[in-house]
Amino acid sequence: MKEPHLREHVQRDFLKFTARQIIFDLEKNHPQVLEKFYVGARDRKYQIWERNPLSIYCYTPAVLLQKLHYIHHNPVQDKWQLVRLPEEYAFSSARFYAGHPDSFGFLTHLQD
């Protein structure tokens, strides 16, 4: 990740933004589903993401490649069937690794 972006800030902002978008969509299109996410906490009405998402320390290049492969191929899995190929999923760095421009504006190749 390039400066001045910090991993924890990117993760925080990503989770916050996507949670809001999911809530907006559920309010509009599936209010009965939204109620499954109700927590009624002091700082939030709904909880979309886990409070402490699991972080994996990638201690070797092999582990890093394994995790990257898993993330890139997740949208292709039979249970999701979001796309045919990993690079077709617009919200994945798989597009970047397949030679497309960095549409996020902060990606770096893992070998850099």
C-alpha positions in Angstrom: 0.0 0.0 0.0 1.4 3.4 -0.9 1.9 6.3 1.4 0.1 8.1 2.9 -2.5 5.3 3.2 -2.3 3.1 6.3 -3.7 -0.4 6.3 -5.9 0.2 9.3 -7.3 3.4 7.9 -8.1 1.8 4.6 -9.8 -1.1 6.3 -11.7 1.1 8.7 -13.0 3.4 5.9 -13.8 0.4 3.6 -15.8 -1.3 6.3 -17.6 1.9 7.3 -18.5 2.8 3.7 -19.6 -0.6 2.7 -21.7 -1.1 5.9 -23.5 2.2 5.1 -24.2 1.2 1.5 -25.5 -2.2 2.6 -27.8 -0.6 5.2 -29.1 2.0 2.7 -29.9 -0.8 0.2 -31.5 -3.0 2.8 -33.6 -0.1 4.1 -34.9 0.6 0.6 -35.2 -2.9 -0.8 -35.3 -5.5 2.1 -36.2 -3.9 5.4 -37.1 -7.3 6.9 -33.5 -8.5 6.2 -32.1 -5.4 7.8 -33.7 -6.3 11.1 -31.4 -9.3 11.3 -28.5 -6.9 11.8 -30.1 -4.9 14.6 -27.9 -4.5 17.7 -29.3 -1.2 19.2 -25.8 -0.3 20.5 -24.9 3.2 21.8 -22.9 4.0 18.7 -24.9 2.1 16.0 -28.3 0.7 15.3 -27.1 -2.1 13.0 -23.9 -4.1 12.9 -22.9 -5.4 9.4 -19.3 -6.3 9.9 -17.6 -8.1 12.9 -16.2 -5.7 15.4 -12.7 -7.2 15.2 -12.2 -8.8 11.8 -9.6 -11.5 11.6 -6.3 -10.4 10.4 -3.9 -12.9 9.0 -0.2 -12.3 9.3 1.4 -13.2 6.0 4.8 -14.4 7.3 6.0 -16.0 4.1 5.6 -15.3 0.4 3.7 -18.6 0.1 1.2 -17.6 2.7 0.7 -14.3 1.1 0.1 -15.9 -2.3 -2.3 -18.4 -0.8 -4.4 -15.6 0.8 -4.3 -13.5 -2.3 -5.5 -16.4 -4.4 -8.3 -17.1 -1.9 -9.5 -13.5 -1.9 -9.3 -13.2 -5.7 -11.2 -16.5 -6.3 -13.9 -15.9 -3.6 -16.3 -14.1 -6.0 -16.0 -17.1 -8.5 -17.1 -19.7 -5.9 -20.2 -21.7 -6.6 -21.9 -20.4 -3.5 -21.5 -16.7 -4.7 -21.3 -17.0 -8.5 -20.7 -13.2 -8.8 -18.4 -13.5 -11.9 -16.9 -16.1 -14.1 -13.3 -15.0 -13.7 -11.6 -13.2 -10.7 -10.6 -10.2 -12.8 -14.2 -9.6 -13.8 -15.1 -8.6 -10.2 -14.9 -4.8 -10.0 -14.1 -4.7 -6.3 -11.1 -6.9 -6.4 -7.4 -6.4 -6.9 -7.5 -9.4 -9.2 -8.2 -6.8 -12.0 -5.0 -5.0 -11.1 -3.0 -8.3 -11.1 -4.5 -9.2 -14.5 -3.0 -6.1 -16.0 -5.9 -3.6 -15.6 -5.3 -0.1 -14.2 -5.5 0.4 -10.5 -9.0 1.7 -10.2 -8.6 2.2 -6.4 -5.6 4.5 -6.7 -3.5 2.9 -4.0 -2.6 -0.6 -5.0 1.0 -1.9 -5.3 2.1 -5.2 -6.6 3.0 -7.7 -3.9 6.5 -8.1 -5.4 7.2 -4.4 -5.2 
